[in-house]
Amino acid sequence: MAKTTPAKFVREVRQEASKVTWPTRKETGVATAMVFVMVTIMAIFFLVVDQAIAWVIQLILG
């Protein structure tokens, strides 16, 4: 197992973090909006499916 000092570890973490390409504010906003839109669409879809299944079960059981 490699021996690494805490100071060396922190330097290496900073070097790796500097290589990351962070999203812009606009990209983050667009991605967030898309998540909200997709969550809303899926919630409506599952509401409709749940209501349809409940209606079929109610029809079968009387």
GURO-906389 format. One line per field, with one value per residue (C-alpha): residue number from 0; residue in one letter; z, y, x. Coordinates in pm, 1 decimal. Example, Ala and Ser with C-alpha at 12.3 -4.5 7.8 and 13.67 -1.06 7.14 Angstrom:
bami	c(0,1)
kefi	c(A,S)
z	c(780.0,714.0)
y	c(-450.0,-106.0)
x	c(1230.0,1367.0)
//
This chain:
bami	c(0,1,2,3,4,5,6,7,8,9,10,11,12,13,14,15,16,17,18,19,20,21,22,23,24,25,26,27,28,29,30,31,32,33,34,35,36,37,38,39,40,41,42,43,44,45,46,47,48,49,50,51,52,53,54,55,56,57,58,59,60,61)
kefi	c(M,A,K,T,T,P,A,K,F,V,R,E,V,R,Q,E,A,S,K,V,T,W,P,T,R,K,E,T,G,V,A,T,A,M,V,F,V,M,V,T,I,M,A,I,F,F,L,V,V,D,Q,A,I,A,W,V,I,Q,L,I,L,G)
z	c(0.0,-94.6,181.7,123.1,355.8,419.1,251.6,-61.9,-67.6,-53.3,-336.3,-553.5,-484.1,-584.3,-905.0,-997.4,-908.8,-1137.0,-1430.4,-1387.4,-1637.6,-1436.1,-1605.0,-1665.2,-1482.7,-1798.8,-1842.5,-1479.3,-1517.6,-1834.9,-1677.4,-1366.5,-1575.6,-1777.6,-1457.8,-1331.7,-1666.5,-1682.0,-1320.4,-1388.4,-1703.2,-1522.9,-1226.1,-1458.4,-1647.3,-1329.2,-1199.1,-1517.3,-1511.5,-1142.7,-1201.9,-1499.3,-1297.8,-1007.5,-1249.3,-1399.4,-1056.6,-942.8,-1259.6,-1193.7,-822.1,-851.7)
y	c(0.0,342.3,583.0,929.6,1224.5,1436.8,1736.0,1535.2,1399.9,1752.3,1868.3,1574.2,1638.3,2004.8,1901.2,1661.0,1912.2,2169.9,1926.3,1911.4,2112.4,2261.9,2344.6,2705.5,2875.4,2848.4,2476.0,2412.3,2608.7,2422.3,2083.9,2174.2,2287.5,1965.3,1760.4,1946.7,1903.4,1530.5,1476.3,1655.4,1450.5,1124.6,1220.7,1289.3,964.5,756.1,935.2,844.1,483.0,448.2,585.7,351.6,47.8,152.7,191.8,-155.8,-316.4,-137.8,-263.5,-622.0,-629.2,-433.9)
x	c(0.0,132.5,224.9,80.6,109.7,-200.9,-35.3,45.0,-309.0,-454.3,-222.3,-328.3,-696.3,-654.1,-475.7,-754.9,-1027.3,-865.9,-905.8,-1283.8,-1485.9,-1768.3,-2101.0,-2191.5,-2477.7,-2690.0,-2618.4,-2709.4,-3033.5,-3131.2,-3054.8,-3255.5,-3552.2,-3540.0,-3543.0,-3849.4,-4026.2,-3951.1,-4056.0,-4385.0,-4449.5,-4372.3,-4592.3,-4884.8,-4819.7,-4816.4,-5126.5,-5314.0,-5190.1,-5278.4,-5628.0,-5678.0,-5569.2,-5792.4,-6087.0,-6024.6,-5998.4,-6316.0,-6488.5,-6376.6,-6457.1,-6778.5)
//
